[in-house]
Amino acid sequence: MKILIIGGGNMGLTYARSFVRAHITSRLDLRLLARSPERVATLAAHEVGTVWGRPEDCVPGADIIILAVKPQDSPALFAQLQGLVQPQQLVLSIMAGVQINTLRQALGTPKVIRAMPNLPSQIGMGMTAFTSTDEVTRAELVQVQNLLSTTGKTVYVEQESAIDASTAISGSGPAYVYYCMEALMAAAAQMGFAPAEAELLVSQTFRGAVELYSQSGLSCQDWIARVASKGGTTEAALGAFGQGAVREGLMAGAEAARARAEALGRQ
């Protein structure tokens, strides 16, 4: 399977390394396209595949073309790819907000998959939602799911609107976690802990809590009940969170992210 990754940023390089490490493709069958000579040289130094600087030299012959560029760069990319992409080639886009119809019209290909990975994909702990056009076969969907699964967990969604929703939850989600962590680190610092101590207290607490949840069949509410005893310290904190509408604030933030993802898709 010959794979072309267009875009030599963090996600493009993450995919290249993951595919080769998982033996889904070989370095000989993996191609990367970068737009600047400097980036071509940088990618070539990683030795994960053949690196090209011109689309006309590498787009023909690729079975799967992965678009891993910033969404604001998509118009320039579409202009470069005009007439190069063939109907039998499968296009996988991870560009946030760029809708399937836009991709089909710009590239002239019916086989399009749109996916939304997140930052932990860089360490194999990612979450990726993806959907496809009707022209993509079941065998091709399995191929792409195998590719995406090299960077973590995946979920297929029937409706493209769910991609915008997943952008708000899992795509932007790591920032919400860091936001909460930073707030607790600041609280720890106010209580007299040194910065390194505050970081250790908070990071290990988050790591342990997530691992406990992952290894059990209990819900979040079940775990909260196990930690919060009546009249205790945890109950006091949860009461303050309720008064400050922390839960509602997080839900409103996720909804704002979803609305922004939909707006980007209409631009």
Secondary structure, 3 states (H helix, E strand, C coil): CCEEEECCCHHHHHHHHHHHHCCCCCCCCEEEECCCHHHHHHHHHHCCCEEECCHHHHCCCCCEEEECCCHHHHHHHHHHHCCCCCCCCEEEECCCCCCHHHHHHHHCCCCEEEEECCHHHHHCCEEEEEEECCCCCHHHHHHHHHHHHHHEEEEECCCCHHHHHHHHHHHCHHHHHHHHHHHHHHHHHHCCCCHHHHHHHHHHHHHHHHHHHHHCCCCHHHHHHHHCCCCCHHHHHHHHHHHCCHHHHHHHHHHHHHHHHHHHHHC
